[in-house]
Amino acid sequence: MAKNGTAQQRLGKKGERVAIVAGLRTPFAKQWTAYRDTTAQELGKLAVAELMTRVGIDPNEVEQCVYGQVVPSVHAPNIAREIVLGTGLPRHIEAYSVSRACATSYQSTTSIVDAIATGTIACGIAGGADSASDVPITVSKRLQVALIEASKARSFQDRIKAFASLGLKDLAPVPPAIKEPSTGLTMGESAEKMAKENSISRQAQDELALRSHSLAAKAWGEGKFDDEVMEVYVPDRYEDAIRQDNLVREDGELAKYAKLKPVFDRKHGTITAANASPLTDGASALLLMREDKAKALGFDILGFVRSYAYAALDPAGQMLMGPSYATPKALDRAGITLKDLELVDMHEAFAAQVLSNTQAFESKQWAKDHLGRDEAIGEIDWDKFNVNGGSIAIGHPFAATGARQITQTLQELKRRGGGLGLCTACAAGGIGAAIVLEGAEA
């Protein structure tokens, strides 16, 4: 309990509201391209350092850093602390790392939100980074045991003996698991299951994917992303620079999308490389502050956090329906309905997942069966939905996506003169996240 009420109450209390002062990200790059030799830790440092420089804040004002990474580094597992130590921030700043799958930077953001709302801190940094080009490769369990036994052996003969029972398959490297431990299904297989059960057609998925690329390309062409995406001179190759996301296709054609073969169910499937988010490298960061402090320091405010919510469902069902469970909770806590929103930004893991969730949003029966509600969440206004493209086009560095959505939504709200926006995402394990934002007036 905070001095002047609960944290949730204080999210809407004038002067004590949690303000997002600024957000920034690196360009997002397809796996094995621009950032092929760059770690998530390096990308995170670049984003945070540039954010601090652009805002012009005294580093001593920052009291906490919460940062996330989904595919952790075995060399630097606490990415948040490494960012503090590697960006010129005072070394006494407390930092910790979080992971909530694809909703990781939702978690880092709301962790800072809670710390500010309860009066624990007045200023903090949140964000996330991931590199699909730099994933940890481990060894088999049998080889692990043999290596440990060999390290304890007292003679060369005993060391050799430790490996005597190993076969060739025990020596093969083990890549990161891509299947849900509880279901044995990959994210793509779960999305394919949803497409079938919800009767989401291949054409509808391709149309949404093309829409995402077209809107993202338009946003880049109009300069909408210029203030929220930094230019990166790639570490160790400083002559190489990347200024824009390199996944966005400007000249897509629906006919070309239709020619691609399904990936997860090659015979009856509808999900292809074109209507799913690609493996991506990138980082993002947000600077959050108590409203009165931000104003006292003379900073422009990008927007405010009105409410947030998380939800979970059985991943054995329709695993990627998290937005449909988390969104009504966040809307209720903000005291609004879907029609009160100026913008909705839903993470596009797969077109099938987006269309399954928007279908659920509009279904009174689904709300009754799954939420125990008499009315549907609300009708989707496609003129307000993912208006500058989404993860299918822009890319999806797992831990970086949430902060990217938040910054992108607040910047667009500012261009529109303010109003309310929703960011929401599904995540592995049957997780859903939603956050209601209030944009600052232009």
Buried (B, 14 or more C-beta within 10 A) or exposed (E): EBEEEEBBEBBBBEEBBBBBBBBBBBBBBBBEEBBBBBBBBBBBBBBBBBBBEEBEBEEEBBBBBBBBBBBBBEEBEBBBBBBBBBBEBEEEBBBBBBBBBBBBBBBBBBBBBBBBBBBBBBBBBBBBBBBBBBBEEEBBEBBEBBEEBBEEBEEEEEBEBBBEEBEEEBEEEEEEEEEBEEBEBBBBBBBBBBBBEBEBEBEBBBBBBBBBBBBBBBBBEEEBBBBBBBEBEBBEEEEEEBEBBBBBBEEBEEEEBEEBEBBBBEEEBBBBEBBBBBBBBBBBBBBBBBBBBBBEBEBEBBBBBBBBBBBEBEBBBBBBBBBBBBBBBBBEBBEBEBEBBBBBBBBBBBBBBBBBBBBBBBBEEBBEEBBEEEEBBBEBEEEBBBBBBBBBBBBBBBBBBBBBBBBBBBBBBBEBEBBBBBBBBBBBBBBBBBBBBBBBEE
